[in-house]
Amino acid sequence: MRAIRSPYGRLDGAIVEVPASAPAPPMQQSSPPRPRGAHQLSPLVLGPMAMVGRMATARLPVCLVGEPGTGKRTLIHDIAMHEFPGRTVVVIDCGDVDIEAKLKSVGERLANGHPVIVRDADGLAAGRLAELVNGMDLPSASGWLTFTTRTHHKGGKGSEEAESDLAAAGIPMIALPPLRARVQDLRVLLPDMVRRLSRGRVTSVSPELLTRLIREPWPGNLAEVVELVTRMIPAATDSVLREQHLPADFGSGLRYRLTPLEWMTRDAIVESLRACDWDKARAAEALGMSRASIYRKIKAYNIEPGA
């Protein structure tokens, strides 16, 4: 490196000389297509995206928490593809039969600079996640270790144990909200999803269909939307996906739908009821509302034990 100075001795810059024999930089792997207008997504999503992105840049481990189907793995995968060009994003699903063999390869993958996603880490046996994390020399790894854990699913105790193990290891957890709390994001996500799943044959969504789908509760989150769109695409005869292409068993679409704010209120009530063993009086007290209010909302929001 050679310094460049002004006639008065001031440092104006530098020239870095690269030998002709220096190896060429690795070819960058193009990132997967991101939704058009991604900057228009809800702050509930943009916040987690930004935080996970910062963790990737700093090569710090992180866990993304959320309901099944919210797109946790996809979000981490897209960021990893962008931050680790030319590297393979290794996805380890904790439900695989050969999970132990795959977990043993994590250290080597990280040492070689690959990002690793341990998906549904709450599915691991009790204590196994703690063993995995404690056995990693993360500060010296050039790769990026990430996890996803599920909430609101059968076997929720496993999720609590996994998050406890991660917290004990100092790995931050970032929540990704369910689709019902950010359903307006479908205005951005749906057209891109249709183009991708149809391989470009269908390029847009009719306003009527978009309005209809925004009114749905989507208990299966984005995974449920993907499944529906996949079923609809073969029925499309031109470049527009329309309401008439909905499957006959999709429903009438005339039922009352909760707003995103109402869904958030419902989720808070359900969480309080679970924590209080479905004792409505205790749950109401924990939420700071009257018994009459919680009984009224339980009925209005169709909340049943085990929800």
QUIPE-V415166 format. One record per pair of residues at least 12 apart in sequence whose C-alpha atoms are under 7 Angstrom apart, sorted by the first residue. I is the first residue (numbers start at 1). GAP is how many residues later the second one is. D is the distance in whole Angstrom. If there is no record, write none. Layout:
<<I,GAP,D> <I,GAP,D>>
//
This chain:
<<1,13,7> <1,14,6> <1,15,4> <1,16,6> <2,12,6> <2,13,5> <2,14,7> <3,12,6> <26,60,7> <27,59,6> <28,57,5> <28,58,5> <29,56,5> <29,57,5> <31,47,7> <31,50,6> <31,51,6> <32,46,7> <35,153,7> <35,154,6> <35,157,6> <36,152,7> <36,156,7> <37,151,6> <38,150,7> <41,144,5> <41,147,7> <42,140,6> <42,143,6> <44,133,7> <45,131,7> <48,126,6> <48,128,7> <53,26,6> <56,24,7> <56,27,7> <56,88,7> <57,26,7> <59,84,7> <59,85,5> <60,84,7> <61,83,6> <61,84,5> <61,85,5> <61,110,6> <62,84,5> <62,85,6> <62,109,6> <62,110,5> <62,111,6> <63,83,6> <63,84,4> <63,85,5> <63,108,7> <63,109,6> <63,110,5> <63,111,6> <64,83,6> <64,84,5> <64,85,7> <64,109,6> <64,110,5> <64,111,6> <64,112,7> <65,83,6> <65,84,5> <65,85,6> <65,86,7> <65,108,7> <65,109,6> <65,110,5> <65,111,6> <66,83,7> <66,84,5> <66,85,5> <66,109,6> <66,110,5> <66,111,6> <67,83,5> <67,84,5> <67,85,6> <67,111,6> <68,82,6> <68,152,7> <69,151,6> <69,152,5> <69,153,5> <69,154,5> <70,108,6> <70,109,7> <70,151,5> <70,152,5> <70,153,7> <71,151,7> <72,76,7> <73,75,7> <77,12,7> <80,35,6> <87,27,6> <88,26,6> <89,25,6> <89,26,5> <89,27,6> <90,25,6> <90,26,5> <90,27,6> <91,25,6> <91,26,5> <91,27,6> <91,28,7> <92,25,6> <92,26,5> <92,27,6> <93,25,6> <93,26,5> <93,27,7> <94,24,7> <94,25,6> <94,26,6> <94,27,6> <94,29,6> <94,30,6> <95,28,7> <107,29,6> <110,31,6> <110,32,6> <110,33,4> <110,34,6> <111,30,5> <111,31,6> <111,32,6> <112,30,7> <112,31,7> <113,29,5> <113,30,4> <114,29,5> <114,30,7> <115,28,5> <115,29,4> <115,30,6> <116,28,6> <116,29,5> <116,30,6> <117,28,6> <117,29,5> <117,30,6> <118,28,6> <118,29,5> <118,30,6> <119,28,6> <119,29,5> <119,30,7> <120,28,5> <120,29,5> <120,30,6> <121,26,6> <121,27,6> <121,28,5> <121,41,7> <122,27,5> <122,28,7> <122,36,5> <122,37,5> <122,40,5> <123,35,6> <126,35,7> <129,33,7> <129,36,7> <130,35,5> <133,36,7> <178,43,6> <179,39,7> <179,42,5> <179,43,7> <180,37,6> <180,38,6> <180,80,6> <180,83,7> <181,79,5> <181,80,7> <181,82,6> <181,83,6> <182,78,6> <183,31,6> <184,30,6> <186,28,7> <187,23,7> <191,12,7> <191,13,5> <191,14,6> <194,35,7> <197,33,7> <198,35,7> <201,38,6> <202,36,7> <202,37,4> <202,38,6> <202,39,7> <203,36,5> <203,37,6> <204,35,6> <204,36,5> <204,37,6> <205,35,5> <205,36,5> <205,37,6> <206,34,6> <206,35,6> <206,36,5> <208,35,6> <209,33,6> <209,34,5> <212,41,7> <215,42,6> <216,41,7> <217,40,7> <232,13,6> <232,14,6> <232,15,7> <266,35,7> <278,27,7>>
//
